[in-house]
Amino acid sequence: MTPPPVDCKTACGTENPKPRKKTTRGTGSGSRHTRSLKGADKLGAFKPTASRSKASPKAEKPPLIQVNPSKTLATTTTATPTPAVTASNPPLYSSTFIPCDKMLVDNLEHYLKTIGQITMLSHQEEIALGKRMEAGGIDGQRAAEHLVNANLRLVVSVAKKYANQGVELLDLIQEGSMGLMKAVEKYEYKRGFKFSTYATWWIRQSIIRAVANNSRTIRLPIHMSDKIRLYKVSQQALSLQLNREPTMAELSKATKLSQKQLQQVIKALGTESMSLDAPVGEDLSLQDCIADDSNQSPGIRTTMSMLSEDLRQALAESLTEREQAVVVDRFGLETGHRKTLDE
C-alpha cells in the first residue's frame, strides 16, 4: 500500500507556530524559551530577518585615510610638519642640499636646459633673501638654497671660460657651484652691491684651483697656472692677428710679463704629460697611433735571423774562436749590447 502523503510543514513544525511571549520574570520561562530555540535550530528553521535588525549594531572602525571623493588621488597631498630647530645656530644649508638637486644628470645639455628654467633674481629679491638668511632657522636655509639655485647660470658662464684645460666642463661646473655656496655664506646684503658681482670672484677662484690641481699629472702652483693660461690665450690671439708666430717681445707686451718670466712659463709647459688613453678619434686613442719599436714584424725578424746566421758562417771561416768572441762582444752582434775593451 502506498503510504499517505506527509505534510512537510506539519512535520517540520513550521506551520503557524504559536507566538511565544518573551518574558524575563523567572528562570523557568527563560529556560523554556532557550529550549524552544534549540529545537528550532535542530529542525532547520531559520531565524527571521527582522530579528537581526533588533540586535544592536557593532560600531564600525573609521578608515585609516579619509579620502574626499570630489578630489582625485593625484591631487591628494599630505601635510608634512616642519621639524623644529633645536640648535641655536643651525647650518646655512640643510644636510641633504645639493645645488639644483632635482637636476643631477650626466647630460650637459639637459642640465643647462633645466637650470635655464629657474627665474633670475632682482637686487631687491636678493636683499630680501639676505635678510631671511640673517634671521637663520629653517627659513634661512631655504633662502640660501634659493639664492644658490637662482645663480647656477652664472657658474656655467664662468666655467665655460676655463674649458679645454684638462678638466671636464661638468667638473668645472661642480667646483664653481661649491664656490657659489661659499659666496652665499659670506654675502652681506647691507653693503648694497649685487650678489652676482660678489659671487663671480668666489666661483672663479674655485674653478682655477680645480684646474691647477686636477689638469696636470705634475702639479704646478696656482700663480704659474694663471701665467700659463695667459700665455696660451695671448699666443693664440696674436697668431690670428699677425698670421704668424709672435715673438718673445710681442708676447711680453701682450701678457705684461718679462721675458724671463715667459721663459719660465715655456719651461713649465714642457712638463705637460698626455695620457695614452686620450681620444684621438671616435674609435681611436693615442696609444693606438704610436708605433712600438720593440715589436717587429715576422718578415723583419726572419731577415735578421738569416743575416745573423750568414755572419756567423763568415766569421767562422776567417777567424779563430777567440777572435770571433772578441768581434761578437765588441760590436754586440748577438745581444745588441756593445762591450768595452775592459769587459
C-alpha positions in Angstrom: 0.0 0.0 0.0 1.1 3.5 -0.7 1.8 5.5 2.4 -0.3 8.6 2.9 1.3 11.9 2.0 3.1 13.6 4.7 2.7 17.4 5.2 6.2 18.8 5.3 5.0 21.9 7.1 3.4 19.9 9.8 6.4 17.6 10.1 8.9 20.4 10.3 6.8 22.3 12.9 6.7 25.5 10.9 3.0 25.7 10.1 1.6 28.6 12.0 3.6 28.2 15.1 2.1 29.8 18.2 3.8 33.1 19.1 5.8 32.8 22.2 5.9 35.7 24.6 9.3 37.0 25.6 9.5 37.3 29.4 12.1 37.8 31.9 10.0 37.2 35.1 11.6 33.9 36.0 14.2 31.4 35.2 11.6 28.9 34.1 10.2 30.9 31.2 13.7 31.8 30.1 14.8 28.2 30.1 11.7 27.2 28.1 12.5 29.9 25.6 16.1 28.7 25.2 15.0 25.0 24.8 12.4 26.0 22.1 15.1 27.9 20.1 17.5 25.0 20.3 14.7 22.7 19.0 14.0 25.0 16.1 17.7 25.0 15.2 17.7 21.2 15.1 14.7 21.1 12.8 16.4 23.5 10.4 14.2 26.5 11.0 15.7 29.9 10.0 15.6 32.9 12.2 13.5 35.7 10.7 15.4 38.6 9.2 13.6 41.2 11.3 15.1 39.8 14.5 18.6 40.6 13.2 17.7 44.3 12.9 16.8 44.4 16.6 20.2 43.5 17.7 22.5 46.4 18.5 24.8 47.0 15.5 28.6 46.9 16.1 30.4 50.2 15.8 32.5 50.2 12.6 36.0 51.5 12.7 36.7 54.6 10.7 39.0 54.2 7.6 42.7 55.0 8.1 42.7 57.6 5.4 39.8 60.0 4.8 39.5 60.5 1.0 37.5 63.3 -0.4 35.5 61.8 -3.3 35.5 65.1 -5.1 39.2 65.1 -5.5 41.3 62.6 -7.4 44.2 60.7 -5.9 46.7 62.6 -8.0 45.7 65.9 -6.3 45.7 64.5 -2.7 48.6 66.0 -0.7 49.9 65.1 2.7 50.9 67.9 5.0 54.4 67.3 6.4 55.1 69.0 9.8 58.1 71.4 9.8 60.8 70.0 12.0 61.7 72.1 15.0 65.1 73.8 15.1 66.9 72.6 18.2 70.3 74.1 17.6 70.8 77.7 18.4 72.9 78.4 15.3 71.8 75.9 12.6 73.9 75.4 9.4 73.2 77.6 6.5 72.3 74.6 4.2 70.4 71.5 5.0 72.4 68.3 5.2 70.8 66.9 2.0 71.1 70.1 -0.1 72.9 69.8 -3.4 72.8 72.7 -5.8 70.0 72.0 -8.2 69.3 68.7 -6.6 66.4 67.8 -9.0 68.8 68.1 -11.9 71.5 65.6 -11.1 72.2 64.5 -14.7 75.1 63.4 -16.7 73.9 65.2 -19.9 75.2 68.7 -20.0 72.6 69.9 -22.5 69.8 68.7 -20.2 71.4 70.3 -17.2 71.7 73.7 -19.0 68.1 73.4 -20.2 66.8 72.7 -16.7 68.7 75.5 -14.9 67.6 77.9 -17.6 64.0 77.5 -16.3 64.9 79.0 -12.9 63.9 82.6 -12.6 66.7 85.1 -12.1 66.5 87.4 -9.0 66.4 91.2 -8.9 68.5 93.2 -6.5 65.6 93.7 -4.1 64.8 90.0 -4.1 68.5 89.3 -3.2 68.3 91.7 -0.3 65.1 90.0 0.9 66.8 86.6 0.8 69.8 88.0 2.6 67.5 89.2 5.4 66.0 85.8 5.7 69.4 84.2 5.9 70.5 86.6 8.6 67.4 85.6 10.6 68.5 81.9 10.4 66.4 78.9 11.1 64.8 76.7 8.5 63.6 79.7 6.6 67.1 80.9 6.4 68.2 77.6 4.9 65.5 77.7 2.3 66.5 81.3 1.4 70.2 80.3 0.9 69.3 77.3 -1.3 67.0 79.6 -3.4 69.9 82.1 -3.8 72.2 79.3 -4.9 69.8 77.7 -7.4 69.0 81.1 -8.9 72.7 81.8 -9.8 73.7 78.5 -11.3 73.7 80.0 -14.7 76.4 82.4 -13.5 78.5 79.3 -12.6 78.1 77.9 -16.1 79.1 81.2 -17.7 82.4 81.4 -15.7 83.2 77.7 -16.2 83.0 77.9 -20.0 85.9 80.3 -19.9 88.2 77.6 -18.4 87.1 74.7 -20.6 89.6 72.6 -22.6 92.3 72.9 -19.9 92.4 69.3 -18.8 89.2 69.2 -16.7 85.7 68.3 -17.9 83.2 71.1 -18.1 80.8 69.3 -15.8 83.6 69.0 -13.2 84.3 72.7 -13.6 80.6 73.5 -13.0 80.6 71.4 -9.9 83.6 73.2 -8.5 82.0 76.5 -9.4 78.9 75.5 -7.6 80.9 74.9 -4.4 82.4 78.4 -4.8 78.9 79.8 -5.2 77.8 78.2 -2.0 80.8 79.8 -0.3 79.8 83.2 -1.7 76.3 82.8 -0.3 77.8 82.1 3.2 79.9 85.3 3.0 77.3 87.5 1.4 76.5 90.7 3.2 73.4 92.4 1.7 73.9 95.6 3.8 76.8 96.6 1.6 74.5 97.4 -1.3 76.3 95.6 -4.2 74.7 92.9 -6.4 75.3 89.4 -5.3 76.5 88.3 -8.8 79.4 90.8 -8.7 80.5 89.3 -5.4 79.9 85.7 -6.3 81.9 85.8 -9.5 85.2 86.1 -7.6 84.4 83.0 -5.4 83.3 81.0 -8.4 86.4 81.9 -10.4 88.8 81.0 -7.5 87.2 77.6 -7.0 87.4 76.8 -10.7 91.0 78.0 -11.0 92.1 75.9 -8.1 90.4 72.8 -9.6 92.2 73.3 -12.9 95.5 73.7 -11.1 95.1 70.6 -9.0 93.5 68.2 -11.5 94.5 69.2 -15.0 98.1 68.0 -14.8 100.0 64.9 -13.6 102.7 67.2 -12.3 101.1 69.8 -10.1 102.1 73.4 -10.6 101.5 76.4 -8.3 98.3 78.3 -8.9 100.1 81.5 -9.9 102.1 79.6 -12.5 98.9 78.0 -13.9 97.4 81.6 -14.3 100.5 82.6 -16.2 100.3 79.5 -18.5 96.7 80.3 -19.2 97.5 83.9 -20.0 100.4 82.9 -22.2 98.2 80.4 -24.3 95.4 82.9 -24.8 97.8 85.7 -25.8 99.8 83.5 -28.2 96.6 82.3 -29.9 95.2 85.9 -30.2 98.5 87.2 -31.6 98.8 84.3 -34.1 95.4 85.1 -35.5 96.1 88.8 -35.6 99.6 88.7 -37.2 99.2 85.5 -39.3 102.5 84.2 -37.8 104.0 83.1 -34.6 104.5 86.1 -32.2 108.0 86.9 -30.9 109.0 87.0 -27.3 108.9 90.8 -27.2 105.3 90.8 -28.6 104.2 88.2 -26.1 105.9 90.1 -23.2 104.0 93.2 -24.2 100.6 91.4 -24.5 100.9 89.4 -21.3 102.7 92.2 -19.3 105.3 89.6 -18.2 109.0 89.9 -18.5 110.9 87.7 -21.0 112.4 85.8 -18.1 109.0 85.0 -16.7 107.9 83.9 -20.2 110.9 81.5 -20.4 109.8 80.0 -17.1 106.3 79.6 -18.4 107.6 77.9 -21.6 109.7 75.6 -19.4 106.7 74.7 -17.3 104.7 73.9 -20.5 107.4 71.3 -21.3 106.4 69.3 -18.2 102.9 68.6 -19.5 102.1 65.0 -20.0 99.5 63.3 -22.2 97.5 60.2 -21.4 97.8 57.3 -23.7 94.1 56.8 -23.3 93.3 60.3 -24.6 90.8 60.1 -27.5 92.1 60.9 -31.0 89.1 60.0 -33.0 85.7 58.3 -32.5 87.2 54.8 -32.0 90.9 55.5 -31.5 93.1 56.5 -28.6 96.6 57.9 -28.6 98.2 54.6 -27.8 96.7 53.2 -31.0 98.6 55.7 -33.1 102.0 55.3 -31.5 104.3 52.8 -33.1 106.0 50.1 -30.9 109.7 49.9 -32.0 110.3 46.8 -30.0 107.6 44.8 -31.8 108.9 43.8 -35.2 107.0 42.2 -38.0 107.6 38.5 -38.8 109.3 39.3 -42.1 111.9 41.6 -40.4 112.6 39.0 -37.7 113.2 36.3 -40.4 115.5 38.6 -42.4 117.6 39.5 -39.3 117.8 35.8 -38.3 119.1 34.8 -41.8 121.6 37.7 -41.8 122.9 36.7 -38.3 123.4 33.1 -39.5 125.4 34.2 -42.6 127.6 36.5 -40.5 128.4 33.6 -38.1 129.5 31.4 -41.0 131.7 34.2 -42.5 133.4 34.7 -39.1 133.9 31.0 -38.6 135.6 30.7 -42.0 138.1 33.5 -41.5 138.7 33.9 -37.7 139.6 31.8 -34.7 137.2 31.1 -31.9 138.8 33.7 -29.6 138.8 36.3 -32.4 135.2 35.5 -33.1 134.2 36.0 -29.5 136.0 39.4 -29.4 134.3 40.7 -32.5 130.8 39.5 -31.4 131.1 41.1 -27.9 132.7 44.3 -29.2 130.1 45.0 -31.7 127.2 43.3 -29.9 126.3 41.1 -32.8 124.2 38.6 -30.7 122.9 40.6 -27.8 122.9 44.1 -29.3 124.9 45.4 -26.4 128.4 46.6 -27.2 131.0 45.8 -24.6 134.0 48.0 -23.8 137.7 46.9 -24.2 138.0 46.2 -20.5 134.9 44.0 -20.5 
